[in-house]
Amino acid sequence: MPQPIAIPALSDNYVWLIRSDHDNACAIVDPGEAAPVIEAIRQQGLEPVAVLITHRHHDHVGGLKEIRSTWPDIPVYGPAEEPVDGVTDEVKDGSRVELDALDADFDVIATPGHTLGHIVFHGRGILLCGDTLFAGGCGRVFEGTNDQMHRALKALAALPRQTICCCGHEYTLANLEFARAVEPDNEDLAERQRQARALRDAGEPTVPFELGGELRTNPFMRCDEPAVHEAAETHAGRSLETAAEVFAVLRDWKNSF
């Protein structure tokens, strides 16, 4: 399996390097800043073979121009449904990115919500989820609708539980604090919070993370669970009929948490 490497960038972003497990080839994911990426690649003796872009926000593409100037011949795969300056190969839901140098193919899944054209890449046991799914949370709904984001997360929940998720930000502690407000009696969540705090206290990232853990602890992926449904109804002060309604209440609740 290709190996994901988290490169801290900007204030709380991660740029990902997905490197081959048998040579020095790597792919760059969402380069919001170029300098730390270039430094890491040169320090580790890696050779970029592609760039993958999940959406157009500056903190995910701000370093792309310098990356392309440094390695002008590598392809840049990005969403066809929104403009990203520097993309050479537009992809959309159902597309497949074949990276022979990594011995990996990545399927493209449309996940509108955070932005309307947001995509994620899934392949070889790895999910490059941008700002759709976070450890313990999900992205804000800026352009799409809560229903779109809910459907996007349901699509990701159907992937294998062992999938390793590489998200765009270090938001885990804040996300888990909110999750505990929703499910204070969830023991899996309490243990995850302890582990995340220990990692951050040691200066370590809390990512990547396994999808199966999200299904046990992430309220936005647990909208069908009775405890989450009840917490959302209590917060909203009304009856909620569907998981999509529960998601919408949770998302609004988190926005002001």
Kinemage of the C-alpha trace (Angstrom):
@kinemage 1
@onewidth
@group {chain A} dominant
@subgroup {mainchain}
@vectorlist {calphas} color= white
{ca met a 1} P 0.000 0.000 0.000
{ca pro a 2} L 1.274 3.534 -0.727
{ca gln a 3} L 2.251 5.346 2.465
{ca pro a 4} L 0.577 8.667 3.461
{ca ile a 5} L 2.784 11.341 5.021
{ca ala a 6} L 1.225 14.417 6.671
{ca ile a 7} L 3.072 17.703 6.036
{ca pro a 8} L 1.889 20.522 8.371
{ca ala a 9} L 1.207 23.757 6.467
{ca leu a 10} L -0.249 27.196 7.167
{ca ser a 11} L -1.940 27.347 10.591
{ca asp a 12} L -3.691 23.972 10.792
{ca asn a 13} L -3.613 22.432 7.294
{ca tyr a 14} L -2.042 19.210 6.176
{ca val a 15} L -0.584 18.627 2.739
{ca trp a 16} L -0.302 14.909 2.039
{ca leu a 17} L 2.466 13.032 0.315
{ca ile a 18} L 1.381 9.598 -0.852
{ca arg a 19} L 4.604 7.734 -1.452
{ca ser a 20} L 5.357 4.435 -3.095
{ca asp a 21} L 6.192 1.591 -0.741
{ca his a 22} L 9.030 0.385 -2.962
{ca asp a 23} L 10.773 3.452 -4.427
{ca asn a 24} L 10.924 7.258 -4.138
{ca ala a 25} L 7.819 8.168 -6.184
{ca cys a 26} L 5.124 10.240 -4.480
{ca ala a 27} L 1.945 12.182 -5.172
{ca ile a 28} L 1.224 15.573 -3.592
{ca val a 29} L -2.294 16.193 -2.252
{ca asp a 30} L -3.801 19.672 -1.754
{ca pro a 31} L -0.644 21.834 -1.565
{ca gly a 32} L -1.968 24.857 0.291
{ca glu a 33} L 1.622 25.952 0.856
{ca ala a 34} L 4.657 25.031 -1.236
{ca ala a 35} L 7.706 25.565 0.991
{ca pro a 36} L 7.168 22.771 3.557
{ca val a 37} L 6.225 20.363 0.779
{ca ile a 38} L 9.323 21.078 -1.293
{ca glu a 39} L 11.501 20.819 1.823
{ca ala a 40} L 10.003 17.461 2.837
{ca ile a 41} L 10.320 16.033 -0.664
{ca arg a 42} L 13.961 17.050 -0.949
{ca gln a 43} L 14.854 15.901 2.572
{ca gln a 44} L 13.341 12.480 1.936
{ca gly a 45} L 14.732 12.155 -1.581
{ca leu a 46} L 11.297 11.757 -3.160
{ca glu a 47} L 10.218 12.261 -6.765
{ca pro a 48} L 6.724 13.718 -7.351
{ca val a 49} L 4.724 12.042 -10.101
{ca ala a 50} L 1.347 13.828 -9.699
{ca val a 51} L -0.654 16.386 -7.747
{ca leu a 52} L -4.210 15.658 -6.574
{ca ile a 53} L -6.597 18.522 -5.732
{ca thr a 54} L -9.889 18.041 -3.861
{ca his a 55} L -11.315 21.568 -4.129
{ca arg a 56} L -10.452 25.123 -4.988
{ca his a 57} L -10.038 26.831 -1.600
{ca his a 58} L -6.773 28.746 -1.314
{ca asp a 59} L -5.541 26.788 1.701
{ca his a 60} L -5.575 23.680 -0.514
{ca val a 61} L -4.158 25.139 -3.737
{ca gly a 62} L -2.141 28.190 -2.638
{ca gly a 63} L 1.173 26.423 -3.224
{ca leu a 64} L 0.232 24.851 -6.542
{ca lys a 65} L 1.855 27.506 -8.735
{ca glu a 66} L 5.233 27.076 -7.031
{ca ile a 67} L 4.899 23.288 -7.056
{ca arg a 68} L 4.276 23.391 -10.804
{ca ser a 69} L 7.231 25.727 -11.304
{ca thr a 70} L 9.447 23.293 -9.409
{ca trp a 71} L 8.167 20.177 -11.202
{ca pro a 72} L 6.588 21.489 -14.417
{ca asp a 73} L 6.035 18.129 -16.103
{ca ile a 74} L 3.879 16.349 -13.542
{ca pro a 75} L 0.109 16.161 -14.101
{ca val a 76} L -2.309 17.938 -11.757
{ca tyr a 77} L -5.673 16.205 -11.267
{ca gly a 78} L -8.493 18.362 -9.958
{ca pro a 79} L -12.281 18.818 -9.919
{ca ala a 80} L -13.949 19.435 -13.258
{ca glu a 81} L -16.900 21.141 -11.558
{ca glu a 82} L -14.981 24.111 -10.152
{ca pro a 83} L -12.118 26.257 -11.433
{ca val a 84} L -8.618 25.550 -10.127
{ca asp a 85} L -5.808 27.393 -11.881
{ca gly a 86} L -3.045 24.929 -12.655
{ca val a 87} L -5.099 21.759 -13.060
{ca thr a 88} L -4.011 19.854 -16.166
{ca asp a 89} L -6.424 16.911 -15.927
{ca glu a 90} L -10.015 17.558 -14.848
{ca val a 91} L -11.778 14.657 -13.140
{ca lys a 92} L -15.299 14.098 -11.845
{ca asp a 93} L -17.448 11.510 -10.115
{ca gly a 94} L -16.599 8.103 -11.569
{ca ser a 95} L -13.234 9.124 -13.031
{ca arg a 96} L -10.166 7.038 -12.250
{ca val a 97} L -6.668 8.432 -11.749
{ca glu a 98} L -4.058 5.816 -12.626
{ca leu a 99} L -0.712 6.407 -10.946
{ca asp a 100} L 1.457 3.580 -12.223
{ca ala a 101} L 4.521 4.888 -10.384
{ca leu a 102} L 2.680 4.315 -7.099
{ca asp a 103} L 1.076 1.057 -8.247
{ca ala a 104} L -2.207 2.718 -7.333
{ca asp a 105} L -5.421 3.758 -9.006
{ca phe a 106} L -7.666 6.317 -7.314
{ca asp a 107} L -11.396 6.462 -7.954
{ca val a 108} L -12.946 9.921 -7.854
{ca ile a 109} L -16.089 10.422 -5.759
{ca ala a 110} L -18.064 13.668 -5.903
{ca thr a 111} L -18.752 15.033 -2.415
{ca pro a 112} L -20.522 18.390 -2.857
{ca gly a 113} L -21.291 20.329 0.292
{ca his a 114} L -18.195 22.166 1.484
{ca thr a 115} L -17.897 23.415 -2.091
{ca leu a 116} L -20.178 22.395 -4.935
{ca gly a 117} L -17.377 20.766 -6.919
{ca his a 118} L -15.536 19.059 -4.039
{ca ile a 119} L -14.177 15.598 -4.858
{ca val a 120} L -12.312 12.924 -2.940
{ca phe a 121} L -9.916 10.241 -4.149
{ca his a 122} L -10.128 6.615 -2.985
{ca gly a 123} L -7.743 3.807 -3.824
{ca arg a 124} L -5.435 1.139 -2.410
{ca gly a 125} L -6.987 1.479 1.028
{ca ile a 126} L -6.549 5.278 1.227
{ca leu a 127} L -9.174 8.050 1.162
{ca leu a 128} L -7.976 11.565 0.341
{ca cys a 129} L -10.963 13.388 1.765
{ca gly a 130} L -9.997 17.067 1.701
{ca asp a 131} L -12.511 19.081 3.716
{ca thr a 132} L -15.447 16.661 3.453
{ca leu a 133} L -14.562 14.288 6.297
{ca phe a 134} L -12.407 15.181 9.307
{ca ala a 135} L -11.350 13.093 12.285
{ca gly a 136} L -14.434 13.286 14.461
{ca gly a 137} L -16.220 15.797 12.244
{ca cys a 138} L -16.989 17.093 8.769
{ca gly a 139} L -16.501 20.240 6.748
{ca arg a 140} L -18.645 23.326 6.986
{ca val a 141} L -21.334 23.559 4.326
{ca phe a 142} L -20.330 26.706 2.454
{ca glu a 143} L -21.777 26.276 -1.028
{ca gly a 144} L -23.852 23.113 -1.082
{ca thr a 145} L -26.645 21.973 1.189
{ca asn a 146} L -26.779 19.946 4.361
{ca asp a 147} L -28.524 17.194 2.403
{ca gln a 148} L -25.638 17.087 -0.071
{ca met a 149} L -23.055 16.827 2.683
{ca his a 150} L -25.068 14.150 4.458
{ca arg a 151} L -25.279 12.104 1.252
{ca ala a 152} L -21.543 12.583 0.673
{ca leu a 153} L -20.713 11.221 4.119
{ca lys a 154} L -23.061 8.279 3.619
{ca ala a 155} L -21.213 7.438 0.414
{ca leu a 156} L -17.900 7.508 2.273
{ca ala a 157} L -19.353 5.395 5.093
{ca ala a 158} L -19.929 2.620 2.555
{ca leu a 159} L -16.187 2.277 1.890
{ca pro a 160} L -14.234 -0.483 3.672
{ca arg a 161} L -13.876 0.186 7.371
{ca gln a 162} L -10.096 -0.310 7.228
{ca thr a 163} L -9.766 2.659 4.844
{ca ile a 164} L -7.090 5.117 5.970
{ca cys a 165} L -8.448 8.677 5.758
{ca cys a 166} L -6.231 11.679 5.003
{ca cys a 167} L -8.050 14.945 5.700
{ca gly a 168} L -7.054 18.562 5.213
{ca his a 169} L -6.926 19.974 8.756
{ca glu a 170} L -5.936 19.312 12.362
{ca tyr a 171} L -9.389 19.863 13.848
{ca thr a 172} L -9.613 16.652 15.857
{ca leu a 173} L -9.642 17.923 19.448
{ca ala a 174} L -12.337 20.514 18.749
{ca asn a 175} L -14.361 17.965 16.785
{ca leu a 176} L -14.189 15.392 19.569
{ca glu a 177} L -15.180 17.962 22.181
{ca phe a 178} L -18.351 18.586 20.181
{ca ala a 179} L -18.870 14.856 19.665
{ca arg a 180} L -18.755 14.340 23.459
{ca ala a 181} L -21.465 16.994 23.834
{ca val a 182} L -23.609 14.934 21.466
{ca glu a 183} L -22.729 11.507 22.921
{ca pro a 184} L -21.358 11.926 26.457
{ca asp a 185} L -21.805 8.211 27.225
{ca asn a 186} L -19.931 6.889 24.166
{ca glu a 187} L -16.932 5.034 25.652
{ca asp a 188} L -15.221 4.605 22.268
{ca leu a 189} L -15.396 8.369 21.879
{ca ala a 190} L -14.009 9.015 25.356
{ca glu a 191} L -11.029 6.773 24.638
{ca arg a 192} L -10.443 8.389 21.266
{ca gln a 193} L -10.434 11.809 22.897
{ca arg a 194} L -7.809 10.654 25.415
{ca gln a 195} L -5.619 9.289 22.632
{ca ala a 196} L -5.953 12.448 20.533
{ca arg a 197} L -5.000 14.666 23.466
{ca ala a 198} L -1.923 12.536 24.122
{ca leu a 199} L -0.850 12.829 20.494
{ca arg a 200} L -1.248 16.591 20.420
{ca asp a 201} L 0.517 16.990 23.782
{ca ala a 202} L 3.432 15.094 22.206
{ca gly a 203} L 3.384 17.381 19.169
{ca glu a 204} L 2.113 14.598 16.902
{ca pro a 205} L -0.716 14.767 14.347
{ca thr a 206} L -3.986 12.960 15.030
{ca val a 207} L -4.228 11.953 11.379
{ca pro a 208} L -4.490 9.833 9.311
{ca phe a 209} L -7.324 7.861 10.858
{ca glu a 210} L -9.305 4.718 10.105
{ca leu a 211} L -12.815 5.008 8.686
{ca gly a 212} L -14.166 2.378 11.059
{ca gly a 213} L -13.358 4.625 13.995
{ca glu a 214} L -15.483 7.378 12.482
{ca leu a 215} L -18.475 5.078 12.369
{ca arg a 216} L -18.091 4.528 16.126
{ca thr a 217} L -17.302 8.101 17.208
{ca asn a 218} L -18.103 10.758 14.580
{ca pro a 219} L -21.637 12.107 15.175
{ca phe a 220} L -21.979 13.275 11.584
{ca met a 221} L -21.609 9.657 10.454
{ca arg a 222} L -23.907 8.350 13.206
{ca cys a 223} L -27.123 10.206 12.421
{ca asp a 224} L -29.073 6.922 12.466
{ca glu a 225} L -27.918 6.101 16.003
{ca pro a 226} L -30.669 6.579 18.621
{ca ala a 227} L -28.408 8.495 21.032
{ca val a 228} L -27.343 10.942 18.321
{ca his a 229} L -30.917 11.313 17.070
{ca glu a 230} L -32.139 12.037 20.610
{ca ala a 231} L -29.375 14.586 21.264
{ca ala a 232} L -30.213 16.422 18.036
{ca glu a 233} L -33.916 16.496 18.906
{ca thr a 234} L -33.146 17.828 22.387
{ca his a 235} L -30.928 20.551 20.974
{ca ala a 236} L -33.448 21.484 18.266
{ca gly a 237} L -36.427 21.332 20.597
{ca arg a 238} L -38.505 19.467 18.044
{ca ser a 239} L -39.063 16.038 16.575
{ca leu a 240} L -36.772 14.992 13.731
{ca glu a 241} L -38.017 12.419 11.257
{ca thr a 242} L -34.950 11.553 9.184
{ca ala a 243} L -31.199 11.102 9.518
{ca ala a 244} L -30.771 14.003 7.086
{ca glu a 245} L -32.691 16.266 9.484
{ca val a 246} L -30.479 15.061 12.328
{ca phe a 247} L -27.395 15.899 10.281
{ca ala a 248} L -28.659 19.419 9.556
{ca val a 249} L -29.234 20.076 13.267
{ca leu a 250} L -25.788 18.721 14.152
{ca arg a 251} L -24.089 20.845 11.511
{ca asp a 252} L -25.822 24.025 12.683
{ca trp a 253} L -25.096 23.100 16.309
{ca lys a 254} L -21.414 22.595 15.580
{ca asn a 255} L -21.217 25.905 13.704
{ca ser a 256} L -21.974 27.778 16.932
{ca phe a 257} L -20.429 25.344 19.425
